[in-house]
Amino acid sequence: EEVARVTPLSKRPTEPGADAALAAPLLDATLRAIGGEILHGAMGPIFPALAPAGGFDREARGEAISMMVNDALSPTGQRYDIYRFQWLPPRRVSSLESFWLHPLPLRIRVNATAADAAAWHALSVSLCGRLFASAAELRAARESGAMPLCRVRNETGNLPWEVPRREDAPSGRRRVEAKRGVRWGGWRFTVSPQRPSSGPALLDVSFGGERVLYELSLQDAMAAYSGDDEAFFYSDAAWSLSMLSASLEPGVDCPSGATYFEAATWYQLQETGSAVADATRAVPFYPTCIFEWQEDHTIWRHMQNTEPPRVRGLGRRTLVVRSIATVANYDYITDVKFREDGEIEASVRFAGYIEARHYTDHDTEAGGDAAAHESLYSSLLRPGLAGPVHCHIAAFKADFDIGGVRANTLRVTSVGASDAPPSPREPFPRPRHPYKVLSHRDVEAEGIGASTFVADPRRPGAWTIVDRAAASPAGSPRGYAVTLGSFATTQVLPDEHPFVRAMPFSKYHLAVTAHHDHERRLTSPYVQYDGEEASGAQDLDRFLSDGESLLDADLVAWIAVGRER
């Protein structure tokens, strides 16, 4: 029986530009309530809301801009936003987004639960590392002498990479065929146009005339930041994932001769890192390119012991599908590489700016040293500026159809050590030592701990999606192994943490479930507030909970790779 499910308005994904614009009157009123004497004394005359009080000069001093962060620890059913302020240097100093490196010691937490923005209200104000329930309480503390002001250095150096590197003669962008199909060697697949809250997706992937994957797609990316009262996380799908991006730049993002795939965006980017969404003003852009690449290593190589020695080998030619999504300060560079021997490699690299945090030089309220306290959560970049430790975890969906059939099985191969029995071929007894042994098992049913895995270098092995009905003469089934090409972390927070409950894929390198059309994503963009999913929403742990059979079934592998930064 189909049950109607309603997601509360408070859990709606963040809409860049819109939420901030609705909150602007409240933020300006709060700044005026704090007053120019306090704010100018700490940070200088850089607040446009205080311009009537005198001293504001954008061209000479730059300005303070607000950046909205979802409060992932909002109480259930509530929607809290944290507005942090950054210093935007004057244009004559820097035209780059250097404001990411200039956080200001000012935060305003807003309750934005109500459908009517006129009912939104400030919950707290933080200035110079001190937390207050209201602007009035902050002013009273300052007037009584209980609130020392910190002094912010609004200065920046010359940045040596003002202009991006590009080829001498950019080749422009060539469109692909209208149906977006790709044929290269033994490979055939279709590149799906990117949509809001989605990354690159490849469909109907076949090799040698047989389907390998129905879908291979980037689903979401999690960024979870540390801090005592400033911990937060982003679901980048909730920030649109790909639509805050620009067309790939020939000579910078893709080499000469690359072909580009068109998509549509209706986000108009703004200088302050925000955007305005208007679907009636959609325009084409090119977030994906495809090109051939000769790699720096071989598929196979061997030196024959002859006189003279002879080297034989086969260079590795690769087809690369590259898509780059910029989500505010970070760029996710996603490559899917198709190789002549049937191998597929998917990877995500990270670029852009760090999301820095200001810490106050004077002692904390607890009496400790502020730098020592902040160093528990961050790398200190200079006095007053910290880079909080955070993870980036990117998650893929791989809907396998090995051999073009939807009757596959997850086989786990493990390498271990065991005491081997005496061999009947030994003519006399000798000391016995443990031997390396192989073990194989087919995973019978889905479930947390049953069909979920985290790579462990002390227990090597292989995860393979196989077609048990198609075996070699030696009895080995055909299949594709899922392997990690480099060291990848998972979530370090405990399973019961709200951030982890919101995005459970971050616990695993691999989770395998039976395919269902309604289980289309491993998470949803509705998790950024209160960390709890609505009943029946897209959630990997919910997919795993019904314990369905995985033997000779249509299988989906959910693969996550990440790192701490």
URUR-V433386 format. One record per backbone hydrogen bond with DSSP energy under -1.0 kcal/mol. NH is the residue of the N-H (numbers start at 1). CO is the residue of the C=O. If there is no record, write none. Layout:
nh->NH co->CO
nh->NH co->CO
This chain:
nh->11 co->8
nh->12 co->9
nh->19 co->15
nh->21 co->17
nh->22 co->18
nh->23 co->19
nh->24 co->20
nh->27 co->23
nh->28 co->24
nh->29 co->25
nh->30 co->26
nh->31 co->27
nh->32 co->28
nh->33 co->29
nh->34 co->30
nh->35 co->31
nh->39 co->35
nh->40 co->36
nh->41 co->37
nh->42 co->38
nh->43 co->39
nh->44 co->40
nh->46 co->44
nh->50 co->47
nh->51 co->48
nh->53 co->50
nh->54 co->51
nh->61 co->57
nh->62 co->58
nh->63 co->88
nh->64 co->46
nh->65 co->86
nh->67 co->84
nh->69 co->82
nh->71 co->80
nh->72 co->70
nh->74 co->71
nh->78 co->75
nh->81 co->110
nh->82 co->69
nh->83 co->108
nh->84 co->67
nh->85 co->106
nh->86 co->65
nh->87 co->102
nh->88 co->63
nh->93 co->90
nh->94 co->90
nh->98 co->96
nh->100 co->97
nh->101 co->98
nh->102 co->99
nh->104 co->85
nh->106 co->104
nh->107 co->126
nh->108 co->83
nh->109 co->124
nh->110 co->81
nh->111 co->121
nh->112 co->79
nh->119 co->116
nh->120 co->117
nh->121 co->111
nh->123 co->109
nh->124 co->109
nh->125 co->132
nh->126 co->107
nh->127 co->130
nh->128 co->105
nh->130 co->127
nh->132 co->125
nh->138 co->134
nh->139 co->135
nh->140 co->136
nh->141 co->137
nh->142 co->138
nh->143 co->139
nh->144 co->140
nh->145 co->142
nh->146 co->141
nh->147 co->141
nh->152 co->42
nh->155 co->153
nh->180 co->177
nh->182 co->189
nh->184 co->187
nh->187 co->184
nh->188 co->206
nh->189 co->182
nh->190 co->203
nh->191 co->180
nh->192 co->201
nh->197 co->240
nh->198 co->195
nh->199 co->218
nh->202 co->216
nh->203 co->190
nh->204 co->214
nh->205 co->213
nh->206 co->188
nh->207 co->210
nh->208 co->186
nh->210 co->207
nh->212 co->205
nh->213 co->205
nh->214 co->399
nh->216 co->202
nh->217 co->397
nh->218 co->200
nh->219 co->395
nh->220 co->395
nh->222 co->393
nh->223 co->234
nh->224 co->391
nh->225 co->232
nh->226 co->389
nh->232 co->225
nh->234 co->223
nh->236 co->221
nh->238 co->235
nh->240 co->237
nh->241 co->236
nh->242 co->240
nh->245 co->242
nh->248 co->286
nh->251 co->254
nh->252 co->249
nh->253 co->249
nh->254 co->249
nh->258 co->255
nh->259 co->290
nh->260 co->174
nh->261 co->288
nh->263 co->285
nh->265 co->283
nh->268 co->276
nh->270 co->274
nh->273 co->270
nh->276 co->268
nh->278 co->266
nh->281 co->278
nh->283 co->265
nh->285 co->263
nh->289 co->322
nh->290 co->259
nh->291 co->320
nh->293 co->318
nh->295 co->316
nh->299 co->314
nh->302 co->312
nh->304 co->310
nh->306 co->304
nh->310 co->304
nh->312 co->302
nh->314 co->300
nh->316 co->297
nh->318 co->293
nh->319 co->338
nh->320 co->291
nh->321 co->336
nh->322 co->289
nh->323 co->334
nh->324 co->287
nh->325 co->332
nh->327 co->330
nh->330 co->327
nh->331 co->351
nh->332 co->325
nh->333 co->349
nh->334 co->323
nh->335 co->347
nh->336 co->321
nh->337 co->345
nh->338 co->319
nh->339 co->343
nh->342 co->339
nh->345 co->337
nh->347 co->335
nh->349 co->333
nh->351 co->331
nh->353 co->329
nh->356 co->100
nh->356 co->354
nh->357 co->386
nh->359 co->384
nh->364 co->368
nh->367 co->364
nh->373 co->369
nh->374 co->370
nh->375 co->371
nh->376 co->373
nh->377 co->374
nh->378 co->374
nh->379 co->387
nh->381 co->385
nh->382 co->385
nh->385 co->382
nh->386 co->357
nh->387 co->379
nh->389 co->377
nh->391 co->224
nh->392 co->563
nh->393 co->222
nh->394 co->561
nh->395 co->220
nh->396 co->559
nh->397 co->217
nh->398 co->557
nh->399 co->215
nh->400 co->398
nh->401 co->212
nh->404 co->211
nh->404 co->401
nh->405 co->402
nh->408 co->553
nh->409 co->466
nh->411 co->464
nh->412 co->441
nh->413 co->462
nh->414 co->439
nh->415 co->460
nh->416 co->437
nh->418 co->435
nh->426 co->423
nh->435 co->418
nh->437 co->416
nh->439 co->414
nh->441 co->412
nh->443 co->410
nh->446 co->548
nh->450 co->447
nh->451 co->447
nh->453 co->510
nh->459 co->456
nh->462 co->413
nh->464 co->411
nh->465 co->480
nh->466 co->409
nh->467 co->478
nh->470 co->467
nh->472 co->476
nh->475 co->472
nh->478 co->470
nh->480 co->465
nh->482 co->463
nh->489 co->562
nh->491 co->506
nh->497 co->494
nh->501 co->497
nh->502 co->498
nh->503 co->499
nh->506 co->503
nh->507 co->504
nh->508 co->505
nh->509 co->453
nh->510 co->453
nh->511 co->558
nh->512 co->451
nh->513 co->556
nh->515 co->554
nh->519 co->516
nh->520 co->518
nh->537 co->534
nh->540 co->522
nh->543 co->539
nh->544 co->540
nh->547 co->544
nh->550 co->444
nh->553 co->408
nh->556 co->513
nh->557 co->398
nh->558 co->511
nh->559 co->396
nh->560 co->509
nh->561 co->394
nh->563 co->392
nh->565 co->390
